[in-house]
Amino acid sequence: MNTAGLRDRFETIANCEVLVADWRGSSPAEVRASMEAVLKLLASRRGKVMVLFEVGGMRWDAKLPFEGVAWMKDVGARTGRVAIAGASGLQLTVINGMRSLSRYRLPVFATREEAIAWLTRPRKQA
């Protein structure tokens, strides 16, 4: 079953539109399918988009983190704020490596609520 359409969706959260990539419990193949779906969703919108990656229990293989770094370069120009929710243990080590390789900030939050609060916080006024 192709679950990418269920995993990747725009949600209105705190009066903001957020692209949610729900990778909780996903296999590497499901994450790859979702990555393609996220690219298409981002291409369908004008301007930059806030993105929430939910990753609790996500699984990966040896290639996926490196594919993710290249993919982040493709999506980086289309994203505003990005947050990761639910990473723990070895996932945090992998995310730190991806930060180093991609030079993206990739803030990680323990819960979805914390990530959403950070994503939807008001922008500082100039």
Buried (B, 14 or more C-beta within 10 A) or exposed (E): EEEBEEBBEBEEBEEBEBBBBBBBEBBBEBBBBBBEBBBEBBEEEEEEBBBBBBBBEBBBEEEBBEBBBEBBEEBEEBBEBBBBBBBEEEBEEBBEBBBEBBEBEBBBBEEBEBBBBBBBEEEEEE
